[in-house]
Amino acid sequence: MADQPGTDLPLSGIRVLDLSRILAGPYGTMMLGDLGAEVIKVERPDGGDDTRTWGPPFVGGESAYYLCCNRNKRSITINLKTPRGVDLVKEFVKVSDVLVENFTPGFMKRLGLDYESLRELNPRLVHCAITAYGQDGPYRDRPGYDMVLSAVGGLMWITGEQDGEPCKVGVAITDVITGVHASGAIMAALFHRERTGRGQYIDCSLLDIQVAALANIASNYLVAGKEAQRWGTAHESIIPYQVFRAKDRPIAIAVANQKLWVNFCKAVGKEEWIDDPRFESNPKRVENRDAILPLVSDVLAQKTCDEWVELFVKAAIPCGPVNNMQSLFADPQVLHRGMVAEVPHPTIGTLRLGGIPIKYSETPGVIRRPPPLLGEHTDEILSEVLGYDGDAIASLRQRGVL
């Protein structure tokens, strides 16, 4: 299956050599692929990307985890334990715009694939290295996964119930936001290259990005010395702004300013709260948290979630159900926005994937390819990109390079 024409996409003509695996790197390169880049996914011959085995669930021989972040790519297998395999990567570097990898610091240098060596082959190369802790510092050589970095990076400390233990977020969000940052950094480096003709090296670490993502929580400490704590679904400085239990299921409500508070009180039939000196302003409500929250909980338990949503929407109060996956992917707004996509897959048939989240007026992203099978495009890529004939490819395979 060749790439569908995409000359009008913003990254059309950009070739990405993707040596990354797991989630952060593949998520970022998938974003580049959605915008038209040609992404060549380089995998180990003996199993490929680790996430191919992360299941169940599996469907058509592929893990659901792997399928979530590898669309719009072609897969080639190369054995980097062989000198010829390393040379093959160098050949691809000469004709690529971007290289993405997430090996531990020093690994690429041991192979002779470090940035200093590769830019001699291609001065226009943008090399993005994604690591747990960065290319320098006392933790440089430590391995790490999302869960560990969410702990070290402070996210786990602020996640969980107020009187409970630290808890991980339900998705590998540190990996995901690292992938998003990496894709943005790569595009900025490509823009810089357009002006200067020079590529550059991008040092992208999960720790740095997780620390930056603490946003106002970090600022509270850095500016005012205020230590963070866990609040469950509640907000430290806005009330009511959390999940409550309606008669049938949970509902999320965000009453984030005084106008919304007045509207909320009217919608729930408790206008006396508006002038109650304990609740008359947000600072007062925060101060009297233990008084107001039980009252709100009691009121919201009297109607169903859908009944409250209907009332609150009419009152312009931000609210919504706490969706599980079934209700989320049946939600009319999610479906209207194209956040469920269907693509043909060689072993699965019709594959349902999450849609492309950013909507461009002139150059909308396109899912041109399903996530590839392991090594599915090895011969095609070697022939098309490097000009290898059948005999040369067969020789590489016989020598254990592919």
C-alpha positions as CSV (number, residue, x, y, z in Angstrom):
1,M,0.0,0.0,0.0
2,A,1.8,3.1,-1.2
3,D,1.3,6.5,0.5
4,Q,-1.8,8.3,-0.9
5,P,-0.9,11.6,-2.6
6,G,-0.4,14.2,0.1
7,T,1.5,17.0,-1.7
8,D,-0.8,19.6,-0.1
9,L,0.0,18.5,3.5
10,P,2.4,20.8,5.4
11,L,5.2,18.2,5.9
12,S,4.9,16.6,2.5
13,G,8.4,15.9,1.2
14,I,9.9,15.5,4.7
15,R,11.4,12.0,5.4
16,V,11.6,10.9,9.0
17,L,13.9,8.0,10.0
18,D,12.2,6.7,13.2
19,L,14.4,4.5,15.4
20,S,12.2,5.1,18.4
21,R,9.9,2.6,20.2
22,I,7.3,2.4,23.0
23,L,5.2,5.6,23.1
24,A,6.9,9.0,23.4
25,G,8.9,8.8,20.2
26,P,6.3,6.9,18.1
27,Y,3.5,9.3,19.2
28,G,5.6,12.3,18.0
29,T,6.5,10.7,14.7
30,M,2.9,9.7,14.2
31,M,2.0,13.3,14.5
32,L,4.5,14.2,11.8
33,G,3.1,11.4,9.6
34,D,-0.4,12.8,10.1
35,L,0.8,16.0,8.6
36,G,2.3,14.4,5.5
37,A,5.8,13.4,6.5
38,E,7.1,10.1,5.1
39,V,7.9,8.1,8.3
40,I,10.2,5.0,8.0
41,K,9.9,3.0,11.2
42,V,13.1,1.1,11.9
43,E,12.6,-2.0,14.1
44,R,14.5,-4.9,15.4
45,P,14.1,-8.1,13.3
46,D,13.5,-10.2,16.4
47,G,10.1,-8.8,17.5
48,G,10.3,-5.1,16.7
49,D,8.8,-2.3,18.8
50,D,8.3,-3.5,22.4
51,T,4.7,-2.5,22.3
52,R,3.9,-5.2,19.7
53,T,3.9,-7.6,22.7
54,W,2.1,-5.3,25.2
55,G,-1.3,-7.0,25.5
56,P,-3.8,-8.3,25.5
57,P,-5.9,-7.1,23.8
58,F,-4.5,-8.3,20.4
59,V,-6.4,-8.1,17.2
60,G,-5.3,-9.6,13.9
61,G,-2.0,-10.5,15.5
62,E,-1.3,-6.8,16.5
63,S,-1.5,-5.3,20.0
64,A,-4.0,-2.5,20.6
65,Y,-1.2,-0.6,22.3
66,Y,1.1,-0.7,19.3
67,L,-1.8,0.3,17.0
68,C,-2.5,3.5,18.9
69,C,0.6,5.4,17.9
70,N,2.0,4.0,14.6
71,R,-0.3,5.0,11.8
72,N,1.1,6.8,8.7
73,K,4.4,4.8,8.9
74,R,6.2,2.1,6.9
75,S,8.2,-0.5,8.8
76,I,11.6,-1.8,7.9
77,T,13.6,-4.3,10.0
78,I,17.4,-3.6,10.5
79,N,19.7,-5.4,12.8
80,L,21.8,-2.7,14.5
81,K,24.0,-5.4,16.1
82,T,25.6,-5.9,12.7
83,P,28.0,-3.4,11.2
84,R,26.2,-3.6,7.9
85,G,23.0,-2.7,9.7
86,V,24.6,0.4,11.1
87,D,25.9,1.3,7.6
88,L,22.4,0.9,6.3
89,V,21.1,3.4,8.8
90,K,23.8,5.8,7.6
91,E,22.7,5.4,4.1
92,F,19.2,6.4,5.1
93,V,20.5,9.4,7.1
94,K,22.0,10.8,3.9
95,V,18.6,10.9,2.3
96,S,16.5,11.8,5.3
97,D,15.4,15.1,6.9
98,V,14.8,14.0,10.5
99,L,16.1,11.2,12.7
100,V,14.2,10.3,15.9
101,E,15.5,7.9,18.5
102,N,15.0,7.1,22.2
103,F,18.1,5.1,23.1
104,T,19.9,5.6,26.4
105,P,22.6,8.4,26.2
106,G,25.8,7.1,24.7
107,F,24.2,4.2,22.8
108,M,24.1,6.0,19.4
109,K,27.7,7.2,19.9
110,R,28.9,3.6,20.5
111,L,27.4,2.7,17.1
112,G,28.9,5.7,15.4
113,L,25.4,7.1,14.9
114,D,25.8,10.1,17.2
115,Y,24.8,13.6,15.9
116,E,28.4,14.7,15.4
117,S,29.0,11.7,13.1
118,L,25.7,11.9,11.3
119,R,25.8,15.6,10.5
120,E,29.0,14.9,8.6
121,L,26.9,12.7,6.4
122,N,24.0,15.2,6.2
123,P,24.5,18.7,7.6
124,R,20.7,19.4,7.2
125,L,19.7,16.5,9.5
126,V,17.4,17.3,12.4
127,H,18.3,14.7,15.1
128,C,15.8,14.4,18.0
129,A,16.9,12.2,20.9
130,I,14.3,11.4,23.5
131,T,15.5,10.1,26.9
132,A,14.3,9.7,30.4
133,Y,16.5,12.3,32.1
134,G,18.4,14.1,29.3
135,Q,21.9,13.9,27.7
136,D,23.7,15.2,30.8
137,G,23.4,15.5,34.5
138,P,23.7,13.1,37.4
139,Y,20.8,10.9,36.2
140,R,21.9,10.8,32.6
141,D,22.5,7.0,32.5
142,R,19.4,6.0,34.4
143,P,16.7,4.1,32.4
144,G,13.1,5.2,32.8
145,Y,9.6,4.7,31.8
146,D,6.5,7.0,31.9
147,M,5.4,5.8,35.4
148,V,8.8,6.3,37.0
149,L,9.2,9.8,35.4
150,S,5.7,10.8,36.5
151,A,6.8,10.0,40.0
152,V,10.2,11.7,39.8
153,G,8.7,14.7,37.9
154,G,6.1,15.5,40.5
155,L,3.0,14.5,38.7
156,M,2.3,11.4,40.8
157,W,2.6,13.5,44.0
158,I,-0.4,15.6,43.0
159,T,-2.5,12.8,41.6
160,G,-4.9,10.8,43.7
161,E,-7.5,11.3,46.5
162,Q,-6.7,13.9,49.2
163,D,-6.3,11.3,51.9
164,G,-4.9,8.6,49.6
165,E,-1.6,7.5,48.3
166,P,0.1,9.0,45.2
167,C,-1.4,7.6,42.0
168,K,-0.4,7.4,38.4
169,V,-2.5,9.0,35.7
170,G,-4.6,6.4,33.8
171,V,-2.7,6.9,30.6
172,A,1.0,7.4,30.0
173,I,0.6,11.1,29.8
174,T,4.3,12.0,30.4
175,D,5.1,10.0,27.3
176,V,2.3,11.5,25.3
177,I,3.2,15.1,26.1
178,T,6.8,14.4,25.4
179,G,5.8,13.1,22.0
180,V,3.8,16.3,21.4
181,H,6.7,18.5,22.5
182,A,9.1,16.5,20.3
183,S,7.0,16.9,17.2
184,G,6.8,20.6,17.8
185,A,10.5,20.9,18.4
186,I,11.2,19.0,15.2
187,M,9.0,21.3,13.1
188,A,10.6,24.4,14.7
189,A,14.1,22.9,13.8
190,L,12.9,22.3,10.2
191,F,11.7,25.9,10.0
192,H,15.1,27.1,11.2
193,R,16.7,24.9,8.6
194,E,14.7,26.6,5.9
195,R,16.2,29.9,6.9
196,T,19.8,28.7,7.5
197,G,20.3,25.5,5.7
198,R,21.5,23.8,8.9
199,G,20.0,21.0,10.9
200,Q,20.5,20.6,14.6
201,Y,20.3,18.3,17.6
202,I,17.3,18.2,19.9
203,D,17.8,16.9,23.5
204,C,14.3,16.0,24.6
205,S,13.8,14.4,28.1
206,L,10.7,13.1,29.8
207,L,11.8,14.7,33.1
208,D,12.2,18.2,31.7
209,I,8.9,18.1,29.9
210,Q,7.0,16.7,32.9
211,V,8.5,19.4,35.2
212,A,7.4,22.1,32.7
213,A,3.9,20.6,32.5
214,L,3.4,21.1,36.3
215,A,2.4,24.7,35.2
216,N,0.5,26.5,38.1
217,I,1.4,23.8,40.6
218,A,5.1,24.4,40.0
219,S,4.5,28.2,40.1
220,N,2.8,27.9,43.4
221,Y,5.9,26.5,44.9
222,L,8.5,28.5,43.0
223,V,6.8,31.8,43.6
224,A,5.2,31.3,46.9
225,G,6.9,28.3,48.5
226,K,3.5,26.5,48.7
227,E,3.9,22.7,48.7
228,A,1.5,20.8,46.5
229,Q,-1.0,18.2,47.7
230,R,-3.5,15.8,46.2
231,W,-7.1,16.9,45.7
232,G,-8.7,14.0,43.8
233,T,-11.0,15.5,41.2
234,A,-11.3,18.7,43.3
235,H,-9.5,22.0,42.7
236,E,-7.3,23.6,45.3
237,S,-8.5,27.1,44.7
238,I,-11.9,27.0,42.9
239,I,-15.1,25.7,44.4
240,P,-17.2,23.9,43.2
241,Y,-14.9,22.5,40.5
242,Q,-14.8,18.7,40.7
243,V,-16.7,15.5,40.1
244,F,-19.9,14.9,42.1
245,R,-22.2,11.9,42.2
246,A,-25.6,12.5,40.5
247,K,-28.4,10.1,41.2
248,D,-27.1,7.5,38.6
249,R,-23.5,8.3,37.8
250,P,-20.7,10.9,38.3
251,I,-20.9,14.4,36.8
252,A,-18.1,16.9,36.4
253,I,-18.8,20.6,37.1
254,A,-16.6,23.6,36.7
255,V,-18.0,26.7,38.4
256,A,-14.9,28.9,37.8
257,N,-16.1,32.4,38.3
258,Q,-18.7,34.4,40.2
259,K,-21.2,34.7,37.4
260,L,-21.2,30.9,37.0
261,W,-21.7,30.5,40.7
262,V,-24.8,32.7,40.6
263,N,-26.1,30.7,37.6
264,F,-25.3,27.4,39.3
265,C,-27.2,28.4,42.5
266,K,-30.2,29.3,40.4
267,A,-30.0,26.1,38.3
268,V,-30.0,23.9,41.4
269,G,-32.7,25.9,43.2
270,K,-30.5,27.2,45.9
271,E,-30.5,31.0,45.4
272,E,-30.0,31.5,49.1
273,W,-26.4,30.4,48.6
274,I,-25.7,33.5,46.5
275,D,-25.9,35.9,49.5
276,D,-24.7,33.5,52.2
277,P,-21.7,35.2,53.7
278,R,-19.9,31.9,53.8
279,F,-20.2,31.3,50.0
280,E,-20.5,34.8,48.6
281,S,-17.2,34.7,46.8
282,N,-14.8,32.0,45.6
283,P,-12.2,32.8,48.3
284,K,-15.0,32.4,50.9
285,R,-16.1,29.1,49.3
286,V,-12.5,27.8,49.4
287,E,-12.3,28.9,53.0
288,N,-15.5,27.1,53.8
289,R,-14.9,24.1,51.6
290,D,-16.1,21.7,54.3
291,A,-19.4,23.5,54.5
292,I,-20.3,24.0,50.9
293,L,-19.2,20.7,49.3
294,P,-21.6,18.5,51.3
295,L,-24.5,20.8,50.4
296,V,-23.7,20.7,46.7
297,S,-23.3,16.9,46.9
298,D,-26.7,16.5,48.5
299,V,-28.4,18.6,45.9
300,L,-26.7,16.9,42.9
301,A,-27.7,13.4,44.2
302,Q,-31.3,14.3,43.6
303,K,-31.3,14.2,39.8
304,T,-29.6,12.0,37.1
305,C,-26.5,13.1,35.3
306,D,-28.4,13.7,32.1
307,E,-31.0,15.8,33.9
308,W,-28.3,18.0,35.4
309,V,-26.4,18.3,32.2
310,E,-29.5,19.6,30.4
311,L,-30.2,22.2,33.2
312,F,-26.5,23.3,33.4
313,V,-26.0,23.6,29.6
314,K,-29.0,26.0,29.5
315,A,-27.4,28.0,32.3
316,A,-24.1,28.0,30.4
317,I,-22.3,26.1,33.2
318,P,-19.4,23.9,32.1
319,C,-20.3,20.3,32.9
320,G,-20.3,16.8,31.6
321,P,-20.6,13.1,32.4
322,V,-17.6,11.1,33.4
323,N,-17.5,8.9,30.3
324,N,-16.1,5.4,30.1
325,M,-14.7,4.3,26.7
326,Q,-18.0,3.0,25.5
327,S,-19.9,6.2,26.2
328,L,-16.9,8.4,25.0
329,F,-16.7,6.8,21.6
330,A,-20.5,7.0,21.2
331,D,-20.5,10.7,22.2
332,P,-22.1,12.7,19.3
333,Q,-19.5,15.5,19.6
334,V,-16.6,13.1,19.6
335,L,-18.0,11.4,16.5
336,H,-18.9,14.8,14.8
337,R,-15.3,15.9,15.3
338,G,-13.9,12.9,13.5
339,M,-12.2,11.5,16.6
340,V,-13.0,7.9,15.5
341,A,-11.4,6.9,12.2
342,E,-11.7,3.7,10.2
343,V,-8.8,2.5,8.0
344,P,-8.3,-0.8,6.1
345,H,-5.6,-3.1,7.7
346,P,-4.0,-6.2,6.1
347,T,-4.8,-8.6,9.0
348,I,-7.5,-6.9,10.9
349,G,-9.8,-5.7,8.2
350,T,-11.4,-2.5,9.2
351,L,-9.3,-0.9,12.0
352,R,-10.8,1.7,14.3
353,L,-8.3,4.3,15.5
354,G,-8.4,7.6,17.4
355,G,-8.8,10.5,15.0
356,I,-6.4,13.4,14.2
357,P,-7.0,16.0,16.9
358,I,-5.9,19.3,15.2
359,K,-8.1,20.6,12.4
360,Y,-6.3,22.7,9.7
361,S,-8.4,24.8,7.4
362,E,-6.0,24.5,4.4
363,T,-3.9,21.3,5.1
364,P,-5.9,18.9,7.3
365,G,-4.1,15.8,8.4
366,V,-4.8,12.5,6.7
367,I,-4.5,8.9,7.8
368,R,-2.9,7.5,4.7
369,R,-1.7,4.2,6.2
370,P,-2.6,1.8,9.0
371,P,0.1,0.9,11.5
372,P,2.5,-1.4,9.7
373,L,3.1,-5.0,10.2
374,L,6.7,-5.8,11.4
375,G,9.0,-5.3,8.5
376,E,6.1,-5.1,6.1
377,H,7.8,-2.5,3.9
378,T,11.4,-3.6,4.1
379,D,11.9,-4.6,0.5
380,E,9.8,-1.6,-0.7
381,I,11.7,0.9,1.3
382,L,15.2,-0.4,0.3
383,S,14.2,-0.5,-3.4
384,E,12.4,2.9,-3.4
385,V,14.6,5.0,-1.1
386,L,18.0,3.5,-1.6
387,G,17.7,1.9,-5.0
388,Y,18.5,-1.7,-3.9
389,D,17.6,-4.5,-6.3
390,G,16.2,-7.9,-5.3
391,D,19.6,-9.6,-5.2
392,A,21.1,-7.0,-2.9
393,I,18.1,-7.2,-0.5
394,A,18.2,-11.0,-0.5
395,S,21.9,-10.8,0.4
396,L,21.2,-8.5,3.3
397,R,18.6,-10.9,4.5
398,Q,20.8,-13.9,4.3
399,R,23.5,-12.1,6.3
400,G,21.0,-11.3,9.1
401,V,21.0,-7.6,8.5
402,L,17.3,-7.4,7.9
